[in-house]
C-alpha cells in the first residue's frame, strides 16, 4: 500500500473514531459532587500496554486545558503518528471515553519518529472538552510501525495525568 493511500485510510479512521456522528450513542453522566457532570460515551475498550513505544506527560505541564506529552520510540522500526488524540476519565477503577463538547477535526499529517527518538507535543483540549474538572485522566495516541513502504495496523498508547 502506498504511503498516500495509508494516509488517506488513517485520516478516514481518525474521523470515524473521533468525530461524533448522528447515531444512537449511549451516553453516561458521571456526577462529581456539586460540580457540573461530565458526559462519557462508554467504557473504554482500550488496553494501552506497549513496551517499545511510550507516552509520558512532561513534568509540570498539566493544566485544566492543556499538557505536553513526550512520545518515545524505543523500537528498532520507524513509527508514524498524527495529531489526533482523545481523553478518558477514570471512575471506580474503570476508564471512560469523554464526550466532546463539539466535533473534533484533526489535520492529518503523518509525523515520523525514528528508532530511539523522542518528540514533545503540546495538546490543547479546551476547544474539544472544555476545562477539565479535578480527576484522573489519560490521553490516548495512535501510532503505526513502518514496515518497508507500508504501515502496520494502528496501536494505541496512553499516559495518565491528574487535574487538581
GIBELSUL-V812484 format. One record per helix or strand of 2 or more residues. SS is the DSSP state (hx for helix, st for strand). FROM is the first residue (numbers start at 0). TO is the last residue. If there is no record, write none. Layout:
BEGIN
ss->SS from->FROM to->TO
ss->SS from->FROM to->TO
END
This chain:
BEGIN
ss->hx from->2 to->17
ss->st from->27 to->31
ss->st from->34 to->42
ss->st from->52 to->56
ss->st from->65 to->72
ss->st from->78 to->80
ss->st from->85 to->90
ss->st from->93 to->97
ss->st from->110 to->112
ss->st from->116 to->123
ss->hx from->125 to->128
ss->st from->134 to->146
ss->st from->149 to->150
ss->st from->154 to->162
END
